[in-house]
Amino acid sequence: MSAADLQQVSALILAGSRPGASDPVADAEGVSHKALAEIGGRAMLAHVVAALRGAGIARIAVAANDPQVLTLAGELGCETVPAAEGPSASVAAGFERLGAPMLVTTSDHALLRAGWVRQFLDDTPGDADVAVLLARREAIEQAMPGSRRTYLRFADGQWSGCNLFLLARADARAAIETWKMVEADRKRPWRIAARLGIGMLASYALGRLTLAAALARLGRRVGIEARLVAARDGLAAVDVDKPADLADARAIMASRASE
């Protein structure tokens, strides 16, 4: 994707929180939201914004409801969108504001690099309405030995999400409702297959269903083209969900700084 094309892409950073729910990272760091936890003297949210800016994305919005996160987002030059109940609803609100093409990521994607963003956009097929970045298990284990992840097991390998999505065209709006279903079943891929019909469920049970085919079928059900994009760096699948993840992210960031 050219620099001119990149300037057409906006980005939405999800930084919402479930009402009344505690977060182990925020609790351990003594902050109101984990997006404010610092790595190398900067909040995680600031690292994510810097990576997106480094990739050439100028218009960035943050979906949040925490006052301190909203303040920081403004200081970082970002627009803000009230976080809705659940990631998919926040994406819908952000899409109404920003439109297509819109990249979606999360405020705990602290290791995000500008190069990963550009590679994702470059590797997304031109016919895609929606693209999802995922990393193969072997790539993750090579990049971060000992990392414990939740994997989706399909015929084309074991995959983990990278918290990077592209809503490339206006038609991608139709995928947001499907996103809710995937959120609910993301750790039970057989249920996703079952929603696609008995043939897909049988194919999954027999170990013949690829994740690429499942995503494409999900897209076709709502009239769009959905594509899987494989991450080139397994670290793209590492986010910060617990204090141990934060410690790992700090160590990786420190090693980057010393390179």
N, C-alpha and C positions, 0 to 999 in steps of 0.2 A: 504494500500500500504506500502510495506516494505521500510526501509531506502535505500536499494540497488535500488529498483524500483524508488524511488524519485530522486535518482541521475541521472536517465535517462531522467527526465523531465526538459525541459528548460522553460523559461517564457519570454513573450513579454509584455512590459508595453507601452500602447499607450499614447503618450504625444504630439500629433500633434495639429495643430491649423489651422483653415480655413483662407486663405490669406485675409487680409483686414477686418476680423471680430474681433470685440472687445469682451472681456470676462468680465463679471461683477465682478468675483472674483479677477482677475488680476488687473482690474481697481481700485477696492476698496483697494487692498493691495499695489498698486504702484509697481507691478512687471511685467515683460515682459510676463510671462505665469503663469497660476494658479498653476502649479506643483511646483512653487517656493514659494508659500504662506506658511508661517510657522505656525506650530501647536506645541506648547511646545518647541519652539526654533529650530525645524527642519523642513525643507521643506517637503511638502506632498509627493513628490517623494521619499524622504529618508525613510519615514514611510512605503511606499509600498515595497520598496526594502528590508527593514528590515524584514517585515512580510514574504516575499518570502524566504529570506535566513533562517529565523527561521523555516520555513516549511521543510527545507532541500534541496531547489533548488539552485544549484550552478551557473548555467549558465543563466544569465539574460540579455536581450537586451532592450533598450529603443528606441522606434520609435518617433523621434522628429525632428523639424526643427529650434527651437529656440536656438541660440548659448549658452545662459546661461544654458538652460536645458541640452544641449549636454555636456557642461563642467561639470555640476554637475553629470550627469550619469557616466562620466569617473572617477570622483573622488570617486564615490560609487562602482567602480569596475565593471561597466556594459558595455557591448558592445552597440554600437549605430547603428541604421538603419535610413536612411532618411525617414521622414514621407511622405507618399504619399497623394494624394487627397482623403480623406475619410478614415474612420477606416478600411473598408474591404480591401482596396488596401494596407494599411499599414500592415495588418495581412498577406496578400499574400506575401509582401516583407519579412516580418519577418519569415514566414514559409519556404521561399526559403533559408534563412540563417540558421535557427535553426533546421528545420525538426521536425518530430513527435517523441515522444509526446511533445506538446507545450501548455502551459497554457497561456491564454491571460487575461490581466486585464488593468486597466486604472490608470493614474497618480493621478487622483482625488479620488481614493478609499482609502482615508486617514485612515479610521477605520479598514482596512483590518488586519486580525489576522492570524498568522501562523496556528492556530487550524482550522480555516475555510478552509484554503487551503487543509490541510491534510484530513479534513472531506469530502470535495468535491471530492478529488481524491479517497478516500476510498468508497464513496457512488456511484461513477460512475460505472454502470454495465460493466462487462467485455467484452460484445459484442459491446460496443459503439465505433463508429468512432469519433463522436462528442458529447460532453455533454455541457449543459448549466445550470448554477446555477440560480435558481429563488426563491423568497421568497413569501410565502402566505401573504395576507393582514393582517390576524389576528396575524401572527408572527411579522410583522413589527410594528403594532399598539401596541402590547404587549411590544415590546422592546423600542419603541419610541412613546409614546402617542402624538397625535396631528400632527404627521408627514404627510405632504402632498406629495403624490406620484401619478404617473400615473400608473394605473393598467390595465392589460389585463384581460378581463372578459370572462371566459370559464366555461364549465360545472363542471370542477373539482376545481373551485374557482377563486379568483382574485389574480393575480400574478404581481410581479414587478421584473425587472432584477437586478442582483447582480454584473454585470460587471466582471464575471468570466466565462471563456469558456475553454474547453479542446479540442484540436485537437489531438486525441489520436493516430491516424494512418495516414500513408501517403495518404490513400484514402480521408482523411478529406479535402484535397485540393479542391475537388469537391464542398464542402459546402461553400467555400468562395464567389463564385458568388451569391449563394442563399442569403448569408449574406447581399449583397447589396440591395436585394429586401426587406428583413426584416427591414433593416435600414430605408428604405423609408416608410414602412407601419407599423412601430412598434406601432404607436398610433391609428392605424385603423385596428384592428384584422380582421374585416369582409373582408377586401381586401386580407389579407393573406389567409383566408378561400376560397375566390373566386378564387384565383390562383391555389388552390388545386382541383378545379372542382366543378360542380354544386351540387354534392352530399354533399361535405364538406360544401359548403356555406349554403345549406338547413339545414344541421345538426347544424351549428353555429347559424343560425337564430332561430331555434327551441330550442336552449339552450342545445343541446345534445353533442356538440363537446368539448372534453377535450383538454387542451393545450398539454398534453403529446401525444395525438393522432395526433394533428396537427404537432408537431415537428417531430414525427416519419414518418408521411406522407411526410413532406418536405424532410426529409432525403432520403426516398425511391425513390423520384422523381429523385434524382441525384445519386442513387446507393449506399447510405451509411446508417448506423444505427445512428440515432440521438436520444439522450435521455435527458429528463428533470431530473434534480436533485434538490430536495427541500432543501433549506437552513435550517439548524437547528437553526440559530440565525437570527432574523429579521433585526438586525443591518447590516447584510451583504448587504442589499439593499440600504444603505445610502451612497451616494457619495456627492461630493461638487460641485454643479452647480451654486450656488448663495451665496452672503455674509451671508445670514441667515444660510445656510448649514454649512458654515465655523465656524460660532459662535457655532452651535450645536456640530460640531466635536471637537472643542476646549474644550467645556464643558465635553463631554464624555471622551476625552483623559485625562483631568485633574482628572476626577473621577477615571479612571483606575489607574493613577499614585498614587492616595492616598489609593488605596486598599491594 
